[in-house]
Amino acid sequence: MALLARLPWPLQRALGCGIGALLRRALPSRRRIAARNLELCFPELDADARDALLRRHFAAIGIGLFEFARAWWGSVAPLRRGLVVEGLEHMDAARAGGRGVIVVSGHFTTLEVCGRLMCDHVPLAGMYRPHAQPAMEWAVRRGRMRYAAAMFPKQDLRGTVRHLKRGGLLWYAPDQDPSRGESVYVPFFGQPAHSLTSTHQLARMSGAAVLFFQHARREDGGYTLRLFPASEGYPSRDATADTAEVMAAIEAMARAAPEQYLWIHRRFKRQPDGSSAY
């Protein structure tokens, strides 16, 4: 990754599309998961349109590998050209009086590089899942600490809440099916989705505001980053309603750039009746 991060950006984009096509063939189980997700989430599309979207998704994954490499090991200077950032005024308003802010996004192929680009403008900390492999754990922490204000293992709830209470900013993506933690079923693309209530819980424990962070790679090769606030009064006393709002916001982001959402994750593996969509 360190070596690949130093290739010219236009070459990385071209290689990424090719690698994505290779991964689509080499990872049949992930391809089937992504195809099933697209079938569930875009029933209005015919088979040919979903297949085209699936191909674009794997191309986005391939490009995303090089974006990860640049975010951790290389320079993002070429990616700053044409960058559009919207909604920073919402961050200024949310931080008024020293209040902490939870910056909620989803698992998109652009998450790493767009997180780094946003850190040019606001001092984001992040949460992450520790890796069992020491080399990967070292790489993740070293790479992200190049630009993040802090990194909290997902088990470090006390440290995370303390950071928010001190007026810190926390980037957080609660959109995958959790293995543990308080969760509820809420709609996501019209399907019941097993979802963490952690955004609601963190906001209530810390008093932090909640902003949504939409990010996407545009057709012209540039990036658009956008912040927008949660509804007035978030968090409420209703964890399910608050979680539904979070998932609806992430769904809207995914609909805006559907090829860039991480469809290879088994988002609907647990259903209320005990079945699996896969």
C-alpha positions in Angstrom: 0.0 0.0 0.0 2.8 2.4 0.8 4.4 1.8 -2.6 1.1 2.0 -4.5 0.2 5.2 -2.7 3.0 6.9 -4.7 1.7 6.2 -8.2 0.2 9.1 -10.1 -3.5 9.6 -9.3 -4.8 9.2 -12.9 -3.0 5.9 -13.1 -4.4 4.8 -9.7 -7.9 5.5 -10.9 -7.4 3.4 -14.1 -5.7 0.6 -12.2 -8.5 0.7 -9.6 -11.2 0.1 -12.2 -9.2 -2.9 -13.5 -8.6 -4.3 -10.0 -12.3 -3.8 -9.3 -13.3 -5.9 -12.3 -10.8 -8.6 -11.2 -12.2 -8.6 -7.7 -15.7 -9.0 -9.0 -14.6 -12.3 -10.6 -12.2 -13.4 -7.9 -14.6 -12.9 -5.0 -17.8 -14.7 -6.0 -19.3 -14.8 -2.5 -19.0 -11.0 -2.1 -20.3 -10.5 -5.6 -23.4 -12.6 -4.7 -23.9 -10.6 -1.5 -23.7 -7.3 -3.3 -26.0 -8.6 -6.1 -28.6 -9.7 -3.4 -28.4 -6.3 -1.7 -29.0 -4.5 -4.9 -31.9 -6.8 -5.6 -33.4 -6.0 -2.2 -32.7 -2.3 -2.2 -33.5 -1.4 -5.9 -36.5 -3.5 -6.9 -37.4 -0.8 -9.4 -34.3 -1.6 -11.5 -34.3 -4.5 -14.0 -31.7 -7.2 -14.0 -29.5 -5.4 -16.6 -29.5 -2.1 -14.7 -28.6 -3.9 -11.4 -25.8 -5.7 -13.1 -24.4 -2.4 -14.5 -24.6 -0.9 -11.0 -22.8 -4.0 -9.6 -20.0 -3.5 -12.1 -19.7 0.2 -11.1 -19.7 -0.8 -7.5 -16.7 -3.1 -7.9 -14.9 -0.4 -9.9 -15.5 2.0 -7.0 -14.1 -0.6 -4.6 -10.9 -0.8 -6.7 -10.5 2.9 -6.8 -11.2 3.0 -3.1 -8.2 0.7 -2.4 -6.0 3.4 -3.8 -7.8 6.1 -1.9 -7.2 4.2 1.3 -3.5 3.9 0.3 -3.2 7.7 -0.3 -5.1 8.5 2.9 -2.7 6.4 5.0 0.6 6.5 3.2 0.6 9.1 0.4 -0.3 12.6 -0.5 -3.9 13.8 -1.0 -2.8 17.1 -2.7 -4.1 15.9 -6.1 -7.5 15.0 -4.6 -7.9 18.5 -3.1 -8.2 20.0 -6.5 -11.9 20.5 -7.3 -12.9 19.7 -3.7 -16.3 21.0 -2.8 -17.1 21.4 1.0 -20.6 22.3 2.0 -22.3 22.9 5.3 -19.3 24.0 7.5 -21.7 26.6 8.9 -23.6 23.8 10.5 -20.5 22.6 12.3 -19.8 26.1 13.6 -23.4 26.3 14.9 -23.2 22.8 16.5 -19.9 23.6 18.3 -21.2 26.8 19.8 -20.5 26.9 23.5 -17.9 24.2 23.4 -20.4 21.4 22.6 -19.1 18.1 21.1 -20.4 16.9 17.8 -21.0 13.3 16.5 -20.4 13.3 12.7 -22.4 10.4 11.3 -21.7 8.8 8.0 -21.8 5.3 6.4 -19.5 2.7 5.0 -18.7 4.1 1.6 -15.7 3.2 -0.6 -14.7 6.9 -0.2 -14.8 7.0 3.6 -11.1 7.0 4.3 -9.9 9.6 1.8 -13.0 11.8 2.5 -12.4 11.6 6.2 -8.8 12.8 5.6 -10.0 15.6 3.3 -12.6 16.7 5.9 -9.8 16.8 8.6 -8.3 19.7 6.6 -11.3 21.7 7.8 -12.3 20.2 11.2 -10.4 18.1 13.8 -12.2 14.8 13.6 -11.5 11.9 15.8 -12.7 8.4 14.9 -13.8 5.1 16.2 -12.5 1.8 14.8 -12.6 -1.9 15.3 -9.2 -3.2 16.6 -7.5 -5.8 14.4 -6.2 -9.1 15.7 -3.3 -9.0 13.3 -0.6 -6.7 14.8 0.7 -5.5 11.5 -2.9 -4.4 10.4 -3.5 -2.8 13.8 -0.2 -0.8 13.5 -1.1 0.2 9.9 -4.6 1.4 10.8 -3.5 3.5 13.8 -0.4 4.9 12.1 -2.3 5.7 8.9 -5.3 7.4 10.6 -3.3 9.3 13.2 -1.6 11.2 10.3 -4.8 13.2 10.1 -7.3 12.3 12.8 -7.4 14.2 16.2 -7.6 10.8 18.0 -8.6 7.2 17.5 -10.9 5.3 19.9 -11.4 1.5 19.9 -15.1 0.8 19.7 -14.9 -0.7 23.1 -13.6 2.5 24.7 -17.0 4.1 25.4 -15.7 6.0 28.4 -12.9 7.7 26.4 -15.3 8.4 23.6 -17.9 10.1 25.8 -15.1 12.0 27.6 -13.8 13.3 24.3 -17.3 14.5 23.3 -18.0 16.1 26.6 -14.8 18.1 26.2 -16.1 19.6 22.9 -14.4 17.1 20.6 -15.7 15.9 17.3 -16.2 12.2 16.5 -16.6 10.6 13.1 -18.9 7.6 13.4 -20.5 5.0 11.0 -23.3 3.0 12.6 -24.7 1.4 9.5 -23.5 -2.2 9.6 -25.2 -5.1 11.2 -23.7 -5.2 14.7 -22.3 -8.3 16.4 -23.0 -6.8 19.8 -24.5 -3.7 21.4 -28.0 -2.4 21.9 -29.8 -2.5 18.6 -33.3 -2.3 17.0 -34.8 -3.1 13.6 -35.5 0.0 11.5 -36.2 0.4 7.8 -33.2 0.7 5.4 -34.2 0.8 1.7 -37.6 -0.6 2.7 -36.0 -3.6 4.4 -35.8 -4.4 8.2 -32.2 -3.6 9.2 -30.6 -4.7 12.5 -29.1 -1.4 13.6 -27.1 0.0 16.5 -28.8 2.6 18.7 -25.4 3.9 19.6 -25.7 7.4 17.9 -28.7 8.0 20.1 -26.9 6.6 23.2 -23.7 8.6 22.6 -25.6 11.8 22.1 -27.7 11.4 25.2 -24.7 10.5 27.4 -22.4 13.2 26.1 -24.8 16.0 25.3 -23.2 16.2 21.8 -24.9 17.5 18.7 -25.4 15.2 15.7 -24.4 16.1 12.1 -24.6 13.9 9.1 -21.6 13.7 6.8 -22.2 12.9 3.1 -19.2 12.3 0.9 -18.9 11.2 -2.7 -16.5 10.9 -5.6 -17.9 12.9 -8.6 -17.9 11.9 -12.2 -15.2 14.5 -12.9 -12.9 12.9 -10.4 -13.4 15.5 -7.7 -15.0 15.0 -4.3 -18.0 16.7 -2.6 -18.2 16.7 1.2 -21.4 17.9 2.8 -22.5 18.4 6.4 -26.1 18.7 7.5 -27.8 18.6 10.9 -30.1 16.0 12.4 -33.6 17.0 13.2 -34.2 19.6 15.9 -34.4 17.9 19.3 -32.2 15.0 18.4 -31.7 12.9 20.5 -35.2 12.3 21.7 -36.2 9.8 24.3 -37.1 7.2 21.6 -34.1 5.2 20.6 -35.9 3.5 17.7 -37.1 6.7 16.2 -33.7 8.3 16.5 -32.0 5.2 14.9 -34.6 5.2 12.1 -33.6 8.9 11.4 -29.9 8.0 11.2 -30.5 5.1 8.8 -32.8 7.2 6.7 -30.1 9.8 6.3 -27.5 7.2 5.4 -30.0 5.7 2.9 -30.3 9.1 1.2 -26.5 9.4 1.0 -26.4 5.9 -0.6 -29.1 6.8 -3.1 -27.1 9.9 -4.1 -24.0 7.7 -5.0 -25.3 4.1 -5.1 -22.2 2.6 -6.7 -20.0 3.9 -3.8 -21.9 2.4 -0.9 -20.4 -0.8 0.5 -22.9 -3.4 -0.8 -20.5 -6.4 -0.2 -21.5 -6.3 3.5 -24.4 -8.6 4.6 -26.5 -5.7 5.9 -29.7 -7.8 6.2 -28.2 -11.1 7.5 -30.5 -10.9 10.6 -34.2 -10.5 10.2 -36.9 -10.1 12.9 -38.2 -13.6 12.2 -34.8 -15.1 12.6 -34.2 -15.7 8.9 -31.4 -14.2 6.7 -31.8 -12.4 3.4 -28.8 -14.4 2.1 
